[in-house]
Amino acid sequence: MNRYPPTTIEPRRAAMLFILVTVLLDMLSFGIIIPVLPKLVEEFFSGDTAQAAVLYGLMGTAWAFMQFFCSPIQGALSDRFGRRPVVLLSNLGLGLDYIVMALAPNVAWLVAGRVISGMASSSFSTAGAYISDVTPPEQRAAAFGKIGMVFGLGFIFGPALGGWLGAIDPRLPFWGAAGLSLLNACYGFFVLPESLPPDKRTPFAWRRANPVGSLVLLRSHHELLGLASVAFFGYLAHAVLPSVSVLYMGYRYGWGPASVGMMMAGVGLAAMIVQGGLIGPITNRLGERKTVLIGLLCGSVGFFVYGLAPEGWIFCLGIPAMAFWGLVGPANQSLMTRRVSRAEQGQLQGAIASINGVTGLIGPTLFTQTFAFFIRSNSSLNLQPSPLGISLDLPGAPFILASLMLLSAVIIAWRTTKAGGP
């Protein structure tokens, strides 16, 4: 039995600490395999980079699809059986999955591993519901900001650790990821208290658990649907960063891996400062509505700088603005949690994760194809320069497109919340 009743401060702190550790270890285990998984796929194709790239892209799509499909299921299961068993089983599943990938004798096993990983890592929806359970509404934006902070921390140190382990043995990062996930499952088994009392749980129903059914919840309140649209444009705009950033920096500025790594570390550090230390005071002072609007505007400006910067040092000037874009996710998510009951928090987080999954399916192709189109020369397109001297050689077009998406989100957020509220 728990030593403290679920309403006291001690279990709330223990629960919050566990969720932070869970997200950190999950992102570390996810980031560890980033530097080595493409190379491992390439090995199975005898060094054929083109074939490996095609399959690796399909693996990413499969992972995103499983996120889209399984996140609402896990959220609904957590509403029925509690958050604790879903989070623990997810951690256990991830650990076993990484072992499968470490032992994979052929590429089919790797594909299966990525599919299972997409299913198991859908626990982020349950982690979000847990935060809603143990955090008062006025403190949720700051709590979600801490989640974003450790999320970024894992992405900073995970790839670095994976590169170091991969230099020793290409399979070693997978064993490291498995160890972290299983360690987290053991830690949670002995530490994690349940956050959802039995009297607050709701029966499991497929109409709420399937991806389409979970999204129906977003139509239950007109403001909730508008805030979900803000999240959609935010997630979609964010897809430009992993999709084309490295290619863009190399193409436009001639940056190599070391320069790109330093820049990404700077981005991660700036994001950690904002989400870990500033979002709480800013939200308390301005309210969640103004925080969302200001964050979206900052992100739009940052993307615009990224897209038009002729020199690398000017590109870096966009990093502070992009860091304040990190205000949006936690504040917007906190606003959404206020629009549903406690028994629907898991379903809501599953719906949010499904939105993220949808953007994961369409974002990479949208931005990579935009990038490819605009870096072609006018001559290769058999086009004459326009009378105004406008050229289609615009490598920053994907970032400008992302900037316009966030401007659209500003309009939606302003109109959705203008009636008042936090």
N, C-alpha and C positions, 0 to 999 in steps of 0.2 A: 504493500500500500504506500501511497505517497505520504511523506512526512508532513506536508503542509496542504491545506485546502487549496484548490486551484485559484482562488481569488487573492491570495496573499502575494507579497512582493517577491519572496524567495523563489517559488517555482516559476514565476514570470521571468525573472532574471535567468534562471537555469534554462528555461525554454528558449529564450531569445539567444542566449549564448550557444545553445545547441544548433539552432537554425543558422546562425552565422558560421559556426564551424562546419555545418553540413554543406552550405553553399560554397564556402572556401575550399573544402576538400573535393567537392564535386567539380568545381572549376579547375582546381589543380590537376585532378585526374583527367579532366577533359583536355586541358591545355597541354599536358605532358605528351600526348600522342600527336599533337598537331605537327611538330617538325618531322616526325618519322612515318606517319601513316601514308602520305603520298609516295614516299620513297619505297615503302614496303610494297605498295600496289605496283609500282614501276618494276620492282624486282620480279614479280610474278609474270610480267609481260616482257621479260628479258631486256629491259632497258628501253622499251618503246614508249617514249614520253607521251606521244599523241594518244595512243590507246589508253594509257594509264590516266591521262587527264579526263578523257571521256567517262571512264568508269568511276573515277573519283567524284566527278560532278554528279553522276547518277546516285552514288552512295550518299552524297550530301542531300540530294532531293528525297531519297528514301528516308533518311534520318528526319528531315523536316516533316515529311508526310506522317511518320509515326508520332511525332510530337503533336501534330494537328489532330490525329485520330485518338491518341491515348490520353492526352492531357485532361479532356473533360471526363473521361472514364475514371481516372485517378481522383479527380476532384469530387465526382459524385460518390465514389467509394469512401472517400474520407468524410463526406457528409453523413454517410450511413454507419461506418464502422469506427470513425475517429481518425485523427491525423496520424497518430503514432504508428500504428501497424503499416499504413501505406508508405510513410517515409522510410521506415526500417526495411521493409521488403524491397523498396526501390534501391536503397543503398546496397543491399545484399545482391540484388539482380545486376547492378552495375559492376560490382566486384567480380562476380562469376563471368559476366560478359567479357571483361578485359582479359580474364584468364583464357577464355575461348580464343580471343584475338591473338594473344601471345603465342598460343599453340597452333594457330591456323596453318594447315598444310597447303592450302591453295586459296585462290582469291574468293571462291564461293564462301568460305568460312569467314573471311573478312567482311563480305557483304552482309552475311547473316549477323555478324557481330555489330555492325552499324545499325541494323534494323532493331536488334534487341536493345542497343544503347539508346536509340530514339524512344523506345517504349519505356525503359527504366528511368531515363533522365527527365521524364515528364513530371517527376515529383516536385518540380519547381512550383507547379500550381498548388500542390498541397502545402509546400513551405509558405507560400503567400497566404493561404487560408489560415495557417497556424499563426502567422504574424497578426492577422486580423482578430483572431481569437484572444490573444494574450496582450494586445495593445489597445489602450483607449483610443477612440476615433481621432482625438486632437493630436495624438502622438504617432499616428500611423505613417505620415509622410516621412518623418525622421527615421522611423524604423525601416521603412522600405528603402530609404536612402542608405542606411547601413548595409542592407542587402546588396545594393548596387556597388557600394564601396568594396566589399569583400569579393564580389563578382569580378570587378576590375583587378583586384589584387591577385586573384587566381589566374587571370589571363596574363598578368605581367610575369609572374614567377613560374607558371606552369610550362610554357614553351621553353623558357631558359633551362629549367630542370630537365625537360624532355630532350633538349638538344645535348645536354651534358651526358645523360644516360644513354642516348642513342649513339653517341660517339664510342661508347664502350661496347654496346651490342644493340642492333636495331630492334630487338624484341624486349629489351630491358625496360623501356618506358611503359610498356603494357603491363608488365609485372608491377612496376611502381604504381601505376594507376589502380590496379586491382588491390594492392595493399592498402592504399589510401581509402578506397571505397569500403572495403571490408572492415578496416579499422574504425571508420565512421559508423558503420552498422553496429559494431560492438559497443562503441561509446554511447550511441543512442539507446541501445538496449538497457544499459544500466543507469543512464542519466535522464533520458527524455521523459517528461510527464505528459500525460494526455491533456489536450487543451479544450476538447469539445465534450461537454457533459452528455450523458446518455439522453437526458430529456430534451436536448437541443438538436438531436440528430433527426434526419429525414430518411424515409425509405428509398432504397435504390430503384431507379426507373430508367430504362433505356432511352425513353424519350428525352430525358435530361442529360444522359451520359454520352449520347452520340454527338459528334461535332456540330451537326446542324441543330440538334435539339438544345445543346448547351448555349448556342448563340441566341436562341429564342429568349433567354433570360434578359439579354441586352435590350429587347424591345419592351420590357415590362415598365420602363420609365423613360420618358423622352430624353431626359438629361443623360441617362445611362447610355443610350444609343449614341448620343453625340460624343460623349467622352470615349466610348469605344472606337468611334471614328478617328478621334485624335490619336488614340493608341495605334490604330492601324497605320495612319500616315507616318507616325513616329517610327514604328518598327520597319516600315517599308523604306523610309529614308535611311535608317541605320544600316540597311543591307548593303548600301554602297561602299561602306568602309571595308568589310572583309572581302568584298567582291572585286574591287578595282584599285584599292589604295596602293598596294605594292606595285602593281603594273604601272599605275599612273606616276608614282614617284620615280620609278626607273626610267620611264619614257620621257618625262618632262624635265626632271632634274638630274638624271643620271645617278641616282642614289643606289648604293649597294646594300647588302643585308645589314651591315653594321650601322649605316646611317638610318635605315628604316627602323631597325631595332631600337636605336636611341630615341627616335621620334615617337615610336609607339610607347616607350617607357615614359616619355614626357606626357603623352596624352593620358596614360593610365594614372600617373601621379596627380595631374591636374584634376582628373575626374574623382579620384579618391578624396582630395581635399574638399571639393564641393559637396560630394554626396556623404562623406563621412563627418565633416565638421561644420558645413555651412547651411545645409538644407533645413536643419531643425530651426536655427535662429531666423533664417529668411522666411520660412513658412509661418513661424509664430508671429513675425512682424507684419508680413504682407497678406497672409491668408493663402489658402491653397489655390484659389482662382487666379490671383495676380501672379503667383509663383509659376503656374503653368504657362500663362501668357508670356511672361518675361523669358522663361526658359526656351519656349518655342522660337521667339524672336532671336534670342542669342544663337540657337542652333542654326537658324536660317542664315544669319550673318556669317557664322563660321563656315558653313558649307559654301557660301558665296565667295568668301576669301579663298578657300581651298580651290574652287573651280577656276578663279581668274588669276591666281598668284603666278607671275611670270618667273619668280625666283623662289628657291627653297626657303630662304629666310622669311619671305613674305608669307609663304604657306604656314610657317610656324606661328605667325601672328594670329592665325585663326584658332589656335589651340585653346587659349583662355575662353573665347566665346563658346567653343564647342563644349568646354567643361561645364559651363553653366546650363547647357542643354540638359545636363544630367539632373536638373531640378524637376524636369517635367514628369518623368516616369513615376517616381514615388508620390508626388503631389497628385497627379492624375489618378493613380491607382487608389490613393486614399479617398479621393472624391467618389470614386466608383464604389468603394466598400460601404460608404454611407448610404447608398441607394438600395441596398439589399439587406435582408435579415441575416442574423447570425447563422441560421441553418442553411443559407444559400451561399456562404462565403466560398466553400469548396467549388461549387458549380461556377461561381463568378470567376475564380482564379483559373479554372479549367477553360472557360470561354476566352479569357485574356490570353492564355497560352495557345489556344487554337488560332486566335488572330495572329499571334506571332508565327505560328506554323504556316499559315497561309502566306504571309509575307516572305517566309523562308523559301516557299515554293516558287514565287514569282520574282522576288527581288534580284537574286543573282543573275538570272537571265536578262532581266530588264536592263540592269546597269552595265553588264559586260557587253551586251549588244549595242547599247548606246555608246559606250566607250569605243568599241571597234568601228562603229559607223563614223564617228566624228574624227578619228585619227587617220582615216583614209585621206589621201591627198585629192585635191580637186581633179587632177589629171586621171587618177585611177578610177574616179567616179565618172570620168568623161564629161565633166561640167566646166563651164567657163566661170571665171570670177565674176561676181555680181557687180553692177555699176557702182555700188556703194563701197566696193572693196571688201565685203564680208566674205570670210573664208569658212569652209566647213571644217577646217583643221582646228578643232576646239576640244582638246583632250579633257578639259575640265567639265565638259557637258554633263556627265553623270552627277557631279556635285551640285551643279546649278539646278538640275532636275530635282535633286533631294532638297535643295533650298526652297524651291517652289512648293514642294509637298508640305514642308513645315509652315510656309506662309498660308497654305490652305488650311492646315490644322489650327493656325491662329484664329482664322475667321470662324471656323467651326466651334472652337473652344469659347470664343467671345460670345457668339450668339447662343450657345447652349447654356452658358452659366450667367448670362447678363441679368437674369431675374433676381440674382442675389445668391446667398449661401456662402459657405466658407471660401 
